[in-house]
Amino acid sequence: LIDQYSGEKLSRRDANVDHVIPLSRGGKNTWENMVTTKKRTNSQKGNKLNHEVGLRLIKQPKAPAEVPAIVTIKEAKHPHHAHFILR
């Protein structure tokens, strides 16, 4: 996990999700409005906008590319399904 404000590598314990535009200010729970950051940073930001607290994103958040489920399956649970697995 990478802090999207500092670029620092984070442990799962130290990571948190920040709403770039806070929910209380009209932000949504979307890929384009949520980034990973330190719990401390998120707490200090509160319900403010990034420019109000001097934060700048390293890159703009975006939805991940869609990947067909079949690509992520590595082995068949049943022998009759093996011909569906991409190799």
Backbone hydrogen bonds, N-H to C=O, Kabsch-Sander energy under -0.5 kcal/mol:
donor,donor_aa,acceptor,acceptor_aa,energy
3,D,8,E,-3.1
4,Q,36,T,-3.1
7,G,3,D,-2.5
10,L,1,L,-3.3
14,D,11,S,-0.6
15,A,11,S,-1.2
16,N,37,T,-2.3
18,D,16,N,-0.5
18,D,35,V,-3.4
20,V,18,D,-0.7
20,V,33,N,-2.5
25,R,22,P,-1.9
26,G,23,L,-1.7
27,G,22,P,-2.5
30,T,28,K,-1.6
33,N,30,T,-1.5
34,M,30,T,-0.5
34,M,31,W,-0.8
35,V,18,D,-2.4
37,T,16,N,-2.7
39,K,14,D,-2.1
42,N,38,K,-2.4
43,S,39,K,-2.5
44,Q,40,R,-2.3
45,K,41,T,-2.2
46,G,42,N,-2.0
48,K,45,K,-1.7
52,E,49,L,-1.1
53,V,49,L,-0.8
53,V,50,N,-1.2
54,G,50,N,-0.7
55,L,50,N,-2.4
58,I,4,Q,-2.7
71,V,68,P,-1.7
72,T,68,P,-0.7
72,T,69,A,-1.1
73,I,69,A,-0.8
74,K,72,T,-0.6
81,H,78,H,-2.2
82,A,79,P,-1.2
84,F,81,H,-2.0
85,I,82,A,-1.3
86,L,70,I,-0.5
